[in-house]
Amino acid sequence: MNHPIGSRICKLSAVCFLQSVVPLALRLLIGYQFYLTGKGKLANIERTTGFFHNLHIPFPGFHAHFIGSLESVGGLLLMAGLATRLISIPLLGTLVVAYLTAHRDDAFQSVFDFISAAPFPFLAVVLFLLAFGPGFVSIDRFLHLRFCKGACKVAGSQPADVNTST
């Protein structure tokens, strides 16, 4: 199924360029930050476990390992653009929990406080990637083009940025 609006807009080279570069840049920046924070949690697991214990998170040792691993692996997947929407869901969950635990006292006073909290840039980018996908420059797109030729037309699950008129 062709998307006439998307195909008309994409004929403008600047728009196509931005559709390629913006998701890639966001994935690389936030993915790398997730990787670093996850790696930091795992490298300082006792400190992370104590922090989770002070936040009254159940099973703090388990969750310290789980969240550190999730952020590390999730960051790598985001940077590669592999399973982007899928990994965005558990990463989104960790950010919601971060707001509800570590930032509960300072992030909910006003809208400004909410967007000024440390998890907000991560939350905004993860929501963007969940909604719009990884963009043109990603392993997800390569796999989609390679394996989802006729099946997506029939199922109607073709993303707007895929042109199948070739």
Secondary structure as GFF3:
##gff-version 3
##sequence-region A 1 166
A	DSSP	alpha_helix	4	10	.	.	.	ID=ss1
A	DSSP	alpha_helix	13	43	.	.	.	ID=ss2
A	DSSP	alpha_helix	45	54	.	.	.	ID=ss3
A	DSSP	alpha_helix	60	80	.	.	.	ID=ss4
A	DSSP	alpha_helix	84	100	.	.	.	ID=ss5
A	DSSP	alpha_helix	111	116	.	.	.	ID=ss6
A	DSSP	alpha_helix	120	132	.	.	.	ID=ss7
A	DSSP	alpha_helix	139	147	.	.	.	ID=ss8
A	DSSP	alpha_helix	149	155	.	.	.	ID=ss9
###
